[in-house]
Amino acid sequence: MRDGDWLTETGARIRGVLKVMVDADWLPGGAAVVGTGGMWEFVAVGRIDDEHDTAPDVSYDVASLTKVMATWPLVGRAVAEGVLDLNAPMSEYFPGEDLPGAWVTTRQILTHTSRLNQVTWMERYVGTDQDLAEAILADPLEEPGYQYIDRGFILLGLLLERLYGSTLDRLADDLWAELGMRSTTYGPLARSPSVAPTERRLVGAGPSWGVVHDEAAALMGGVAGHAGVFSTAIDLGAYAREMLRLHDGGAGIIPGSFVRESWSPQVDAGGRLSRGLAWLVTPEGVVYHNGFTGTSLFMHPESGRYVGVLTNAVHYGRDRTGLVDLRSAARSALTPQAHEHESSP
């Protein structure tokens, strides 16, 4: 199918699924970007709340897309600059060789095989004098195997800050500025019609608006390696285009070799999926990542096509009804023959 026809057809498909979800009151609305090569188009359906329409320039809490939009490229840059070794143990960067997690590597964290505690909650450390990185490394390790773990990316965020002597949000801001992503940032964001609220956690109270939805990231001040970033469909498209260009050998913020390695299967993630470095990889060559709030980015390096979706699907509760169908529509648009299986978050 020609690129122009594919854009039109895919945009219509995503718009249709979003409309069904909005009409059923499963979510207020959503925005999407569909692109290939130098062409892209945007979809915006519904509202961000009861009053304000959504649009391609509305900022959404991207949740775990933070892992691949902030932490992962910063790790790639650190590797390229020689300040981080993917295979070096954490004991080379943090004190405490006797800690259970001392020998965990960055590669293991990126492939979710680190064996770090899979329970993300940070409340247990509140009020203590224990350094957070040390606390994460001090917990007993889980059994060997693949397990999606937020804590590893929290640790990588802390590691990047230590390596560069700067805060994670400043490091990420510099990265996004180089990419021309003018609206991507860590929160908090002022409440406005250009910011989508997330969940209404207490009946009778207002929803979270402009502050991170993830509880662990909130305890960390809203800036963490696994969550906390807000972005727009416009910026998500700019990011996808640049990553695909780097994959094809273009020069840029991180080496193409790191992108290609990251988008190659590293470990079995179950359900006919593999985990690369941070990214999920399908048998048909689609690479993607999801975010709990209702966000996703799918890319197909072979064709250069991509679909990014931003919603606040948690606005009406954590069931996020219909989200699997929306993600399946995005993935199957890139590989129509794909078995429609999705992975959390």
Buried (B, 14 or more C-beta within 10 A) or exposed (E): EEBEEBBBEBBEBBBEBBBBBBEEEBBBBBBBBBBBEEEBBBBBBBBBBEEBBBBBBBBBBBBBBBBBBBBBBBBBBBBBEEEBBBEEBBBEBBEBEEBBBBBBBBBBBBBBBBBBBBEBEBEEBEEEEEBBBBBBBBBEBBEEEBBBBBBBBBBBBBBBBEBBEEBBBEBBBBBBEEBEBEBBBBBBBEEEBBBBBBBBBEEEEEBBBBBBBBBBBBBBBBBBBBBBBBBBBBBBBBBBBBBBBBBEEEEBBBBBBBBBBBBBBBBEBEEEBBBBBBBBBBEBBBBBBBBBBBBBBBBBBEBBBBBBBBBBBBBBEEEBBBBEBBBBBBBBBBBEEBEEBBBEB
